[in-house]
Amino acid sequence: MQPSLAGKIEKAKRYAEEPERVTIHNFSADFRGENDSHTLSFSDGQWFCNCHFFSQWGQCVHIMTLQRLLDRMLPVAADTSPQA
């Protein structure tokens, strides 16, 4: 392996341990729940899920799960999940 590539791999490992370096602005994801699959998106600081609960409450378990997974990579204003 080239020495320059080895250095980049080590740097990537270090960066991966510092997720606060990354801020996510837009993305979409498929979520396989217990009863069905759902499409989630995050854009301009707003969440969307196509599940029935989200359409009534503006929040759902699918979004709360992604908020926990992505934690420090989301802008502060995007974290609207109840503290649990």
Secondary structure, DSSP 4 states (H G I P E B T S, - for coil): --HHHHHHHHHHHHHHT-GGG----EEEEEEE-SS-EEEEEEETTEEEE-SHHHHHHS--HHHHHHHHHHGGGS-GGG--PPP-
